[in-house]
């Protein structure tokens, strides 16, 4: 493992946890920092250019509310809600607790059989921004743009980025090769600079940020903001099991592996003993079914459904099938903490990073 199971708490984190007075002054220092003004903060009316990324099974209304209170924003996958009634209840809860911008993540391809219903609800509630993933976002953009709802589109390269820009997207979420979940293939710096060169709309970087110095890096590369997910899995407000949260504490970047067994598409998970036992590649039968022209659509849907059920059991219950989704940025998770403290540490690192020159590494 990248970290030994002793909570892996570094001295500075121990001080923050064990000395409330020091924590008080720490937070005061961070929250007296002036707003960080970028295209993202201007679009959404937030203080700091950070999106708490939408995470399947993990993100919930309370996390988003706390993110808004901390001066950033957050998003939730619509698929985290089993039905429209639960989805509406969550949107009502968020809107009752804050007037700040928040977002909803919509899966745009045919695998999301509830897209039309989810989009209709988002439009009715005037959700401030939508993050689209997979498939064409045209229908979503057409429904949202006339109402002033911003649409940010996940992209992994120049080709898709140009397409969604032509469709009317407001910003690009540049998913790089250090992201959690379904990661991209291009390193952060190269992806950001390529998209900035070939597209005119703002670029938000997703992946490769676990602390504030890395946040500064992405902004220096040309991103107008960052989307961060994995460090928030181990937050007090996160609804997942304590075992899942503690896995994010104990394991590190070296323990993250790609598996195709969950959805057929490579996805990052923590390399637990169970993952090592079952392997990370589909067996020959699964590969055959997923590539057969006549049945691959249905086979992929079955694979996706089974994979999501495996993640759900591991996220919320006691099971030996510990398949936990997370990204390399869990390297910077040292304890279970409130959302506001995770945000505060990101900002503190950003402040410190401003006094250091940027290192232009080719693999950054």
C-alpha positions as CSV (number, residue, x, y, z in Angstrom):
1,X,0.0,0.0,0.0
2,X,1.0,3.6,-0.5
3,X,0.1,4.3,3.1
4,X,0.3,2.1,6.2
5,X,-3.0,1.8,8.1
6,X,-2.2,4.1,11.0
7,X,-4.3,7.0,9.6
8,X,-1.2,8.2,7.9
9,X,-1.6,11.6,9.5
10,X,1.2,14.0,8.9
11,X,2.3,16.4,11.8
12,X,0.4,19.4,10.3
13,X,-2.8,17.4,10.1
14,X,-2.4,16.1,13.6
15,X,-2.1,19.7,14.8
16,X,-5.2,20.7,13.0
17,X,-7.2,17.9,14.4
18,X,-5.9,18.0,18.0
19,X,-5.6,21.7,18.5
20,X,-8.9,23.5,17.9
21,X,-7.3,26.9,18.6
22,X,-4.7,26.4,15.8
23,X,-7.5,25.2,13.5
24,X,-9.5,28.3,14.3
25,X,-6.7,30.6,13.2
26,X,-5.9,28.4,10.2
27,X,-9.4,28.8,8.9
28,X,-9.5,32.6,9.7
29,X,-6.3,32.9,7.6
30,X,-7.8,31.1,4.6
31,X,-11.2,32.8,4.6
32,X,-9.7,36.3,4.9
33,X,-8.0,35.7,1.5
34,X,-9.5,37.8,-1.3
35,X,-11.6,36.1,-3.9
36,X,-9.8,34.4,-6.7
37,X,-11.3,35.9,-9.8
38,X,-11.4,33.8,-13.0
39,X,-13.9,33.1,-15.8
40,X,-15.4,30.3,-13.7
41,X,-16.0,32.5,-10.6
42,X,-17.5,35.2,-12.8
43,X,-19.9,32.7,-14.5
44,X,-21.1,31.2,-11.3
45,X,-20.7,34.0,-8.8
46,X,-18.5,31.9,-6.5
47,X,-15.5,33.0,-4.5
48,X,-13.0,30.4,-5.5
49,X,-12.6,28.5,-8.8
50,X,-13.3,25.0,-7.5
51,X,-16.0,22.6,-8.4
52,X,-16.6,19.7,-6.1
53,X,-16.9,17.1,-8.8
54,X,-20.0,15.0,-9.3
55,X,-19.2,11.5,-8.0
56,X,-21.4,8.5,-8.6
57,X,-23.0,7.2,-5.3
58,X,-20.9,9.7,-3.2
59,X,-22.1,13.2,-3.9
60,X,-25.2,14.4,-2.1
61,X,-27.1,17.5,-1.2
62,X,-25.4,18.1,2.1
63,X,-21.9,18.0,0.5
64,X,-23.0,20.5,-2.2
65,X,-24.5,22.8,0.5
66,X,-21.3,22.8,2.5
67,X,-19.3,23.4,-0.7
68,X,-21.4,26.5,-1.4
69,X,-21.0,27.7,2.2
70,X,-17.2,27.4,1.8
71,X,-17.2,29.6,-1.3
72,X,-16.8,27.0,-4.0
73,X,-19.5,25.0,-5.9
74,X,-20.4,21.4,-6.2
75,X,-22.3,19.1,-8.5
76,X,-24.3,15.8,-8.1
77,X,-24.9,13.1,-10.7
78,X,-28.6,12.9,-11.3
79,X,-28.2,9.1,-11.4
80,X,-27.5,9.2,-7.6
81,X,-31.3,9.4,-7.2
82,X,-33.4,6.4,-7.8
83,X,-36.4,8.3,-8.9
84,X,-37.6,11.8,-9.8
85,X,-39.3,12.3,-6.4
86,X,-36.0,11.8,-4.6
87,X,-34.2,14.0,-7.2
88,X,-36.7,16.8,-6.7
89,X,-36.4,16.5,-2.9
90,X,-32.6,17.0,-3.1
91,X,-32.9,20.0,-5.4
92,X,-35.4,21.6,-3.1
93,X,-33.1,20.9,-0.1
94,X,-30.2,22.6,-1.8
95,X,-32.2,25.6,-3.0
96,X,-33.7,26.1,0.5
97,X,-30.2,26.1,2.1
98,X,-28.3,28.3,-0.3
99,X,-28.7,30.8,-3.1
100,X,-25.3,30.0,-4.5
101,X,-24.7,28.2,-7.8
102,X,-24.6,24.4,-7.9
103,X,-24.7,21.8,-10.6
104,X,-26.1,18.5,-11.8
105,X,-24.2,16.0,-13.9
106,X,-26.2,14.4,-16.7
107,X,-25.2,11.3,-18.7
108,X,-26.0,12.2,-22.2
109,X,-25.7,8.8,-24.0
110,X,-28.3,6.1,-24.6
111,X,-27.3,4.2,-21.4
112,X,-29.2,6.8,-19.4
113,X,-32.8,5.8,-19.9
114,X,-34.0,8.6,-17.6
115,X,-32.2,11.5,-19.3
116,X,-35.4,13.2,-20.6
117,X,-37.0,13.1,-17.1
118,X,-33.8,14.4,-15.4
119,X,-33.3,17.2,-17.9
120,X,-37.0,18.3,-17.5
121,X,-36.6,18.5,-13.7
122,X,-33.3,20.4,-14.0
123,X,-35.0,22.9,-16.3
124,X,-38.0,23.3,-14.0
125,X,-35.7,23.9,-11.0
126,X,-33.5,26.2,-13.0
127,X,-30.4,24.4,-11.9
128,X,-27.6,27.0,-12.3
129,X,-25.3,24.7,-14.3
130,X,-25.2,21.3,-15.9
131,X,-22.1,19.0,-16.4
132,X,-22.6,16.6,-19.3
133,X,-20.8,13.3,-19.6
134,X,-20.7,10.8,-22.5
135,X,-22.6,11.1,-25.7
136,X,-23.8,14.3,-27.5
137,X,-24.9,17.2,-25.2
138,X,-26.9,18.9,-28.0
139,X,-30.3,18.2,-26.5
140,X,-29.2,19.4,-23.1
141,X,-27.6,22.6,-24.5
142,X,-30.7,23.4,-26.5
143,X,-32.9,23.0,-23.5
144,X,-30.7,25.0,-21.1
145,X,-29.2,27.8,-23.0
146,X,-32.4,29.8,-23.6
147,X,-32.9,29.8,-19.8
148,X,-29.5,31.0,-18.9
149,X,-28.5,27.6,-17.5
150,X,-24.7,27.1,-18.1
151,X,-23.6,23.8,-19.7
152,X,-20.1,22.5,-19.1
153,X,-19.1,19.4,-21.1
154,X,-16.7,16.7,-20.1
155,X,-14.1,16.2,-22.9
156,X,-10.9,14.2,-23.2
157,X,-9.4,15.8,-26.3
158,X,-9.5,18.5,-28.9
159,X,-11.9,16.7,-31.3
160,X,-14.8,16.4,-28.9
161,X,-14.0,19.8,-27.4
162,X,-14.5,21.5,-30.8
163,X,-17.8,19.7,-31.4
164,X,-19.3,20.7,-28.1
165,X,-18.1,24.3,-28.5
166,X,-19.9,24.4,-31.9
167,X,-23.0,23.1,-30.2
168,X,-23.0,26.0,-27.7
169,X,-21.3,24.7,-24.6
170,X,-20.3,27.4,-22.1
171,X,-17.1,25.7,-20.9
172,X,-15.1,22.5,-21.2
173,X,-14.3,20.1,-18.4
174,X,-10.9,18.8,-19.4
175,X,-10.7,15.3,-18.0
176,X,-7.1,14.3,-17.9
177,X,-5.2,11.1,-17.3
178,X,-5.0,11.8,-13.5
179,X,-8.7,12.0,-13.0
180,X,-10.7,9.5,-10.9
181,X,-13.5,7.4,-12.3
182,X,-13.4,7.3,-16.1
183,X,-10.1,9.2,-16.7
184,X,-8.8,10.7,-19.9
185,X,-5.6,9.8,-21.7
186,X,-3.8,13.1,-21.9
187,X,-1.6,14.7,-19.2
188,X,-3.1,17.9,-17.5
189,X,-0.7,20.5,-18.9
190,X,-0.9,19.2,-22.5
191,X,-4.6,18.8,-22.4
192,X,-5.3,22.3,-21.0
193,X,-2.9,24.1,-23.3
194,X,-4.2,22.2,-26.4
195,X,-7.8,23.1,-25.6
196,X,-6.9,26.7,-24.9
197,X,-5.1,26.9,-28.2
198,X,-7.9,25.4,-30.3
199,X,-11.1,26.5,-28.4
200,X,-12.4,29.9,-27.4
201,X,-14.6,28.9,-24.4
202,X,-13.2,28.5,-20.8
203,X,-11.4,25.3,-19.8
204,X,-11.9,23.7,-16.3
205,X,-9.3,21.1,-15.4
206,X,-10.5,17.7,-13.9
207,X,-7.9,15.4,-12.4
208,X,-4.5,15.7,-10.8
209,X,-5.3,18.0,-8.0
210,X,-5.0,16.9,-4.4
211,X,-3.6,20.0,-2.8
212,X,-3.5,23.8,-3.5
213,X,-0.1,23.9,-5.1
214,X,-1.5,21.6,-7.8
215,X,-4.5,23.8,-8.1
216,X,-2.3,26.8,-8.8
217,X,-0.5,24.7,-11.5
218,X,-3.7,24.1,-13.4
219,X,-4.6,27.8,-13.3
220,X,-1.1,28.7,-14.4
221,X,-1.5,26.3,-17.4
222,X,-4.5,28.2,-18.5
223,X,-7.5,26.6,-16.7
224,X,-10.1,28.9,-15.3
225,X,-10.9,26.5,-12.5
226,X,-10.6,22.9,-11.3
227,X,-12.9,20.0,-10.7
228,X,-11.9,17.9,-7.6
229,X,-13.6,14.8,-6.4
230,X,-11.7,12.1,-4.6
231,X,-10.5,14.1,-1.6
232,X,-14.1,14.8,-0.7
233,X,-15.0,11.1,-0.5
234,X,-13.5,11.1,3.0
235,X,-15.6,14.0,4.2
236,X,-17.9,14.0,7.2
237,X,-20.8,14.9,4.9
238,X,-20.2,12.1,2.4
239,X,-22.9,9.3,2.7
240,X,-20.6,6.4,2.0
241,X,-19.4,3.8,4.6
242,X,-16.6,4.5,7.0
243,X,-14.7,1.6,5.4
244,X,-14.7,3.4,2.1
245,X,-13.6,6.7,3.6
246,X,-10.8,5.0,5.6
247,X,-9.7,3.3,2.4
248,X,-9.1,6.8,1.0
249,X,-7.1,7.6,4.1
250,X,-5.0,4.4,4.1
251,X,-4.3,3.9,0.4
252,X,-2.4,6.3,-1.9
253,X,-1.8,7.1,-5.5
254,X,0.2,4.0,-6.1
255,X,-2.8,1.9,-5.1
256,X,-5.1,3.2,-7.9
257,X,-5.6,0.8,-10.8
258,X,-7.7,0.8,-13.9
259,X,-10.4,-1.8,-14.3
260,X,-12.8,-2.6,-17.2
261,X,-14.9,-5.0,-15.1
262,X,-17.3,-2.3,-13.8
263,X,-18.6,-0.7,-17.0
264,X,-16.5,-2.1,-19.9
265,X,-14.7,1.3,-20.0
266,X,-11.5,1.7,-18.0
267,X,-12.3,3.1,-14.5
268,X,-10.1,3.9,-11.6
269,X,-10.5,1.9,-8.4
270,X,-8.5,1.3,-5.2
271,X,-6.5,-1.9,-5.6
272,X,-8.0,-3.8,-2.6
273,X,-7.4,-7.5,-1.9
274,X,-10.8,-8.2,-3.6
275,X,-9.7,-6.3,-6.8
276,X,-6.5,-8.2,-6.9
277,X,-8.4,-11.5,-6.6
278,X,-11.0,-10.8,-9.4
279,X,-8.5,-9.0,-11.6
280,X,-9.0,-5.8,-13.6
281,X,-9.8,-7.1,-17.1
282,X,-13.0,-8.5,-18.5
283,X,-12.9,-12.2,-19.2
284,X,-13.1,-13.5,-22.8
285,X,-16.9,-14.0,-22.6
286,X,-17.5,-10.4,-21.5
287,X,-15.1,-9.1,-24.1
288,X,-16.8,-11.1,-26.9
289,X,-20.3,-10.0,-25.9
290,X,-19.3,-6.3,-25.6
291,X,-17.8,-6.4,-29.1
292,X,-20.5,-8.3,-30.9
293,X,-22.3,-5.9,-33.2
294,X,-25.7,-7.3,-32.7
295,X,-25.8,-7.5,-28.9
296,X,-23.0,-5.2,-27.6
297,X,-25.4,-2.4,-26.8
298,X,-27.4,-4.6,-24.4
299,X,-24.3,-6.4,-23.2
300,X,-22.7,-3.1,-22.2
301,X,-25.9,-2.0,-20.4
302,X,-25.9,-5.3,-18.4
303,X,-22.2,-4.9,-17.6
304,X,-22.7,-1.3,-16.5
305,X,-25.7,-2.3,-14.3
306,X,-23.8,-5.1,-12.6
307,X,-20.8,-2.9,-12.1
308,X,-22.8,-0.1,-10.6
309,X,-24.5,-2.5,-8.2
310,X,-21.0,-3.8,-7.1
311,X,-19.9,-0.2,-6.4
312,X,-23.1,0.5,-4.5
313,X,-22.8,-2.6,-2.2
314,X,-19.2,-1.7,-1.5
315,X,-19.9,2.0,-0.9
316,X,-22.7,1.6,1.6
317,X,-22.5,-1.9,3.2
318,X,-20.3,-4.4,4.8
319,X,-19.1,-6.7,2.0
320,X,-15.9,-8.6,1.1
321,X,-16.5,-7.2,-2.5
322,X,-14.6,-4.0,-1.8
323,X,-14.6,-2.3,-5.2
324,X,-14.1,1.4,-4.3
325,X,-13.9,4.0,-7.0
326,X,-11.3,6.8,-6.4
327,X,-8.5,8.7,-8.1
328,X,-4.8,9.2,-7.4
329,X,-5.5,12.4,-5.4
330,X,-6.4,10.2,-2.4
331,X,-2.6,10.5,-1.8
332,X,-3.4,13.8,-0.1
333,X,-6.2,12.4,2.1
334,X,-5.0,11.9,5.7
335,X,-8.1,12.0,7.8
336,X,-11.9,12.2,7.6
337,X,-12.8,15.8,7.8
338,X,-15.6,18.3,7.1
339,X,-15.9,19.7,3.5
340,X,-15.0,23.2,4.8
341,X,-11.7,22.0,6.1
342,X,-10.8,20.2,2.8
343,X,-11.6,23.4,1.0
344,X,-9.6,25.4,3.5
345,X,-6.5,23.3,3.0
346,X,-6.8,23.6,-0.8
347,X,-6.9,27.3,-0.5
348,X,-4.0,27.4,2.0
349,X,-1.9,25.3,-0.4
350,X,-2.9,27.7,-3.3
351,X,-1.7,30.7,-1.2
352,X,1.6,29.0,-0.5
353,X,2.0,27.9,-4.1
354,X,1.7,31.5,-5.3
355,X,5.0,32.3,-3.8
356,X,6.7,29.4,-5.7
357,X,7.7,29.4,-9.4
358,X,5.8,26.9,-11.6
359,X,7.7,23.7,-12.6
360,X,7.0,22.9,-16.3
361,X,7.3,19.2,-16.3
362,X,6.4,17.4,-19.6
363,X,4.3,14.8,-17.7
364,X,2.4,17.3,-15.6
